[in-house]
C-alpha cells in the first residue's frame, strides 16, 4: 500500500485540535512538527478515499474558523504540495469505483469503460457537501437493496443526500421512489445528481424533516442511510408509512449505538432479518410485523 | 401468512424426542396429542422452506431409527394427509426461489419464467441429501460473492455440496473454479448439478478432505459454506492456497461459535472485512494480509 503525507500548517495553540481532526478522519497517528513553521502531518492510504479524507479535513478546519477558533494558516499540503487550489483539484482524486459486483459509482466527468458488461452505473457529481457514494454505510445499503429488491416495489429514501440509493433502487427495478431531504437546498442537489442517471428520472424528491411531511400510501420499502441519533427519531415515523411485512433498510449506525438501535427497532414492531457490519459501521434489514 | 400442520405419529415414550425434532427444524411450539393415536404436531409457514423442513424431519426420524431408538410408527402427515409417498412427492414443495435481486435458484424440473430479465439462474436438482440452495448460510455466501467478485478471479469452493456457490461464482464472472468435496460420491453429485448449468461446465470438482489434497497455485478467492467445527480446521489450510490480500468467504457458522471463529481467523493473518448475520447464522468476508 502507498501512503500520502497530508500536512496542515497551524499555530502552537491549535496543534491538539488539528491533530484530533486528522485522527478523526482515519489516521493511525500524527506527527507534530512544532519548530519553525508549525504543522501536523498524518499518513493516509493513497486510494479512492483520499479525496474524501482531504475534503473532510478542509471542512473541519473551515468549521473551526466559522465558530471563531483560529487554526490559521490552516493550509493543507499533500506530499509537500500546497492544496490551495483544492476546490479545483479535488476531482483528480475521484475515480469510478465498483462498490459491488453489479454496481459502479462513476463521477459525472469521467468516461467509464466497464470491466464487465452488466455493471450497473450510478453516476454521481460528488459536490464538496457529499461523499462519493463509496462509504461503508453506502455499500451496506446498496448490498441490502441487492438482497431484497424483486422488482416493482414502492420505496421511500429518507435523507437521500446525493441520491445514490434512489439511483441504485431504480437500477434494480424498484418502480416508485420518493426521496426526501431536510431542506430545499439539499433537495436541489439531490435532483441535480438524479438528473445524471437516466434510470432515475421519475424519482420524486421532497423537502421533509425525516418523514414528518410525507403523506403517501404505505410503501414496500423504506431506506435510510443517516446519522444514528436521527435514526432513533425516524424509526417510529416509518411504521405508518410501511406496509405490514414491509422492509426497513437502515445504516449510518456506528458500533457504539448498534445494540440500542436494535432495541428501538424491536420496540417498534420490527423483526431484524439481517444485520451486516463493515469496519465499525452497521446496517440492518428489518421487517415490520404483518397485520394481526 | 399461511401455516401447514405437520404431525408425526409416534409412541408415548418418544413424544419428547419427536417434539425436540419439530422444534429444532423451526417450530415455535408443539401440540402434543397423547390420547388415542399419539402424535406431535407443529405449524410451519406454508412457503418454499416447507419441503426442506419436512425432509429434515424425515431424516431426523430415520436417524433415530438407525441408531435403534424406536419412534414408530413415525408417519408424517401434512394437514391430515399422510406423506407415505414423501420421497416421490417432495418435489411438489420445491419451486424456483429468488435468493437475491439477481440470483434465482431453479429446480431442474421446473420451467421458470423470470420476473426480471436480468435474473441469474442457478439450476439445482436438490437431492434428498442436500438443501435447496436457499438456506440462510447459502444466501449469506451468495451475497458475499456479489459483494466481492469483480470478474476474472480464480477460486476454490471447499465442500461444494450441490455446487450452488460454484455456479453463482461463474455467473458473476469468476474465471476459474476448483470445487472440492469429501468423497467421490459427493463429487459425483456436485458434477451432476453443475452439468445442469451451462455457465459452470468448466468447473473442476475433486475429492479432498477440505484442502488437504489440493495442490494448485494460490487463488484470489476461497469460499466455504460448511460446519463450524470443520471451518476451524480449514482456516489454517487456506492461508497457503490464497494469494496475499486474497479473500476468504465463509459461512455455516452458528451464533454460539461465531466469536471463536473470528478469533481463529485473526490468529491466521486474516482481517475481517465484513460480517453478516441472518437469523442465528453468520457469514464472514475475511482478507488475508498482504505480503510483508
Boltz contact constraints between the chains, C-beta under 6 A:
constraints:
  - contact:
      token1: [A, 98]
      token2: [B, 150]
      max_distance: 6.0
  - contact:
      token1: [A, 100]
      token2: [B, 146]
      max_distance: 6.0
  - contact:
      token1: [A, 100]
      token2: [B, 147]
      max_distance: 6.0
  - contact:
      token1: [A, 101]
      token2: [B, 146]
      max_distance: 6.0
  - contact:
      token1: [A, 101]
      token2: [B, 149]
      max_distance: 6.0
  - contact:
      token1: [A, 101]
      token2: [B, 172]
      max_distance: 6.0
  - contact:
      token1: [A, 115]
      token2: [B, 151]
      max_distance: 6.0
  - contact:
      token1: [A, 116]
      token2: [B, 151]
      max_distance: 6.0
  - contact:
      token1: [A, 116]
      token2: [B, 173]
      max_distance: 6.0
  - contact:
      token1: [A, 143]
      token2: [B, 147]
      max_distance: 6.0
  - contact:
      token1: [A, 146]
      token2: [B, 100]
      max_distance: 6.0
  - contact:
      token1: [A, 146]
      token2: [B, 101]
      max_distance: 6.0
  - contact:
      token1: [A, 147]
      token2: [B, 100]
      max_distance: 6.0
  - contact:
      token1: [A, 147]
      token2: [B, 143]
      max_distance: 6.0
  - contact:
      token1: [A, 149]
      token2: [B, 101]
      max_distance: 6.0
  - contact:
      token1: [A, 150]
      token2: [B, 98]
      max_distance: 6.0
  - contact:
      token1: [A, 151]
      token2: [B, 115]
      max_distance: 6.0
  - contact:
      token1: [A, 151]
      token2: [B, 116]
      max_distance: 6.0
  - contact:
      token1: [A, 172]
      token2: [B, 101]
      max_distance: 6.0
  - contact:
      token1: [A, 173]
      token2: [B, 116]
      max_distance: 6.0
  - contact:
      token1: [A, 274]
      token2: [B, 278]
      max_distance: 6.0
  - contact:
      token1: [A, 275]
      token2: [B, 277]
      max_distance: 6.0
  - contact:
      token1: [A, 276]
      token2: [B, 276]
      max_distance: 6.0
  - contact:
      token1: [A, 277]
      token2: [B, 275]
      max_distance: 6.0
  - contact:
      token1: [A, 278]
      token2: [B, 274]
      max_distance: 6.0
